[in-house]
Amino acid sequence: TDDTYQGDIYGKGAFFMHTLRYVTGDEVFFPTLKKLATHSRYTYDTLTTTDDVERLFSKESKRPLKPLFDFYLRTTQKLDINVKQLTDTTYTIKLNNFDGPLPIEITTTGSTSTKQIDKKGITVVSHAWPLVDPKVYYFKRVIME
């Protein structure tokens, strides 16, 4: 219906592919995407579902991606990342609404590194507010406390 196919659905779908590429890495993402486009199991003669795509990417990346597919494709939520200042130079960073860890780049004083972040969170030291996902791999909202 007209209510379903608004501009948001296409933008979020494209953003999801960008996120999936980051989470799986180029060495997995591009060969898997090629397989999806060319293998007879997934081409026009076969009905391919979102679950089929999720299983394929999970198998090829050797990690369960169902939570990521469910969150981005079956909800209207954005990823909520909470950054809380504990002291002048200490911050906690955690996911508020995603079950499981995600690799997220964090820029602190002088360096950028990728950390696995979940609902429990991590603690970082920085002389300035840490930048979360500076290259924008995730469709997200950052909450700073």
C-alpha positions as CSV (number, residue, x, y, z in Angstrom):
1,T,0.0,0.0,0.0
2,D,1.0,3.6,-0.2
3,D,1.5,3.7,3.6
4,T,4.2,0.9,3.4
5,Y,6.3,2.2,0.5
6,Q,7.4,5.6,1.7
7,G,10.9,7.0,1.0
8,D,12.1,5.7,4.4
9,I,11.9,2.1,3.4
10,Y,14.4,2.5,0.6
11,G,16.8,4.7,2.5
12,K,16.8,2.3,5.5
13,G,17.3,-0.7,3.2
14,A,20.3,0.9,1.6
15,F,21.7,1.9,5.0
16,F,21.2,-1.7,6.2
17,M,23.4,-2.9,3.3
18,H,26.0,-0.4,4.3
19,T,25.9,-1.7,7.9
20,L,26.0,-5.3,6.8
21,R,29.1,-4.6,4.7
22,Y,30.8,-3.0,7.7
23,V,29.8,-5.8,10.1
24,T,30.8,-8.7,7.8
25,G,33.8,-7.0,6.1
26,D,34.5,-6.5,2.4
27,E,36.1,-9.9,2.1
28,V,32.8,-11.6,3.0
29,F,30.3,-9.0,1.8
30,F,31.2,-8.7,-1.8
31,P,31.6,-12.4,-2.7
32,T,28.3,-13.1,-0.8
33,L,26.5,-10.4,-2.6
34,K,27.8,-11.8,-5.9
35,K,26.6,-15.3,-4.9
36,L,23.2,-13.8,-4.1
37,A,23.0,-12.2,-7.5
38,T,24.3,-15.1,-9.6
39,H,23.7,-18.5,-7.9
40,S,20.7,-20.3,-9.2
41,R,19.3,-20.8,-5.7
42,Y,18.8,-17.0,-5.4
43,T,18.1,-15.8,-9.0
44,Y,14.8,-15.0,-10.8
45,D,13.7,-18.7,-11.1
46,T,13.6,-19.0,-7.3
47,L,11.6,-17.1,-4.7
48,T,14.2,-15.7,-2.4
49,T,13.1,-14.3,1.0
50,T,14.8,-12.1,3.5
51,D,15.3,-15.2,5.7
52,D,17.2,-16.8,2.8
53,V,19.5,-13.7,2.5
54,E,20.0,-13.7,6.2
55,R,21.0,-17.4,6.3
56,L,23.4,-16.9,3.4
57,F,25.2,-13.9,4.9
58,S,25.3,-15.7,8.3
59,K,26.7,-18.8,6.8
60,E,29.4,-17.0,4.8
61,S,30.4,-14.7,7.7
62,K,30.3,-17.6,10.2
63,R,28.4,-15.5,12.6
64,P,24.6,-15.2,13.5
65,L,23.2,-12.1,11.7
66,K,19.6,-12.8,12.5
67,P,19.5,-10.1,15.3
68,L,20.9,-7.5,12.9
69,F,18.5,-8.4,10.1
70,D,15.6,-8.4,12.6
71,F,16.5,-5.1,14.1
72,Y,17.0,-3.2,10.9
73,L,14.5,-4.9,8.6
74,R,11.7,-5.9,11.0
75,T,11.5,-2.8,13.3
76,T,11.3,0.9,12.8
77,Q,13.9,1.6,15.4
78,K,17.3,3.3,15.0
79,L,20.2,2.0,17.0
80,D,20.5,3.9,20.3
81,I,24.0,4.3,21.5
82,N,24.5,5.9,25.0
83,V,27.6,7.8,25.9
84,K,27.8,8.7,29.5
85,Q,30.6,10.8,31.1
86,L,31.7,9.3,34.4
87,T,34.7,11.5,35.2
88,D,36.6,14.3,33.4
89,T,38.2,11.6,31.2
90,T,36.2,8.5,31.6
91,Y,33.1,7.5,29.6
92,T,30.9,4.5,29.2
93,I,29.5,3.6,25.8
94,K,26.6,1.1,25.5
95,L,23.8,0.0,23.2
96,N,20.4,0.7,24.6
97,N,18.1,-1.3,22.3
98,F,20.1,-4.0,20.5
99,D,20.6,-7.4,21.9
100,G,24.1,-8.6,21.2
101,P,27.5,-7.1,20.4
102,L,28.2,-4.9,17.4
103,P,31.6,-3.7,16.1
104,I,31.6,0.1,16.5
105,E,34.5,2.6,15.8
106,I,35.2,4.9,18.7
107,T,37.5,7.9,18.3
108,T,39.1,9.0,21.6
109,T,41.9,11.4,22.2
110,G,44.4,10.8,19.3
111,S,43.1,7.4,18.1
112,T,40.3,5.5,16.5
113,S,39.7,1.8,17.3
114,T,36.9,-0.7,16.7
115,K,35.3,-2.1,19.9
116,Q,32.6,-4.7,20.4
117,I,29.8,-2.9,22.2
118,D,26.7,-4.4,23.7
119,K,24.1,-3.5,26.4
120,K,26.6,-3.9,29.1
121,G,28.9,-1.3,27.5
122,I,32.5,-0.5,27.6
123,T,34.6,2.2,29.4
124,V,36.9,4.4,27.5
125,V,39.4,7.1,28.5
126,S,39.5,10.3,26.5
127,H,40.3,14.0,27.1
128,A,37.4,15.0,24.9
129,W,34.0,13.4,24.2
130,P,34.5,10.2,22.3
131,L,33.1,10.1,18.8
132,V,30.9,7.0,18.2
133,D,30.8,5.6,14.7
134,P,32.6,8.6,13.1
135,K,32.3,7.2,9.5
136,V,28.6,6.5,9.9
137,Y,28.3,2.8,9.4
138,Y,25.1,2.6,11.4
139,F,21.7,4.2,11.2
140,K,21.7,5.4,14.8
141,R,21.0,8.0,17.5
142,V,23.8,8.8,19.9
143,I,22.6,9.9,23.4
144,M,25.2,11.9,25.3
145,E,24.7,12.2,29.1
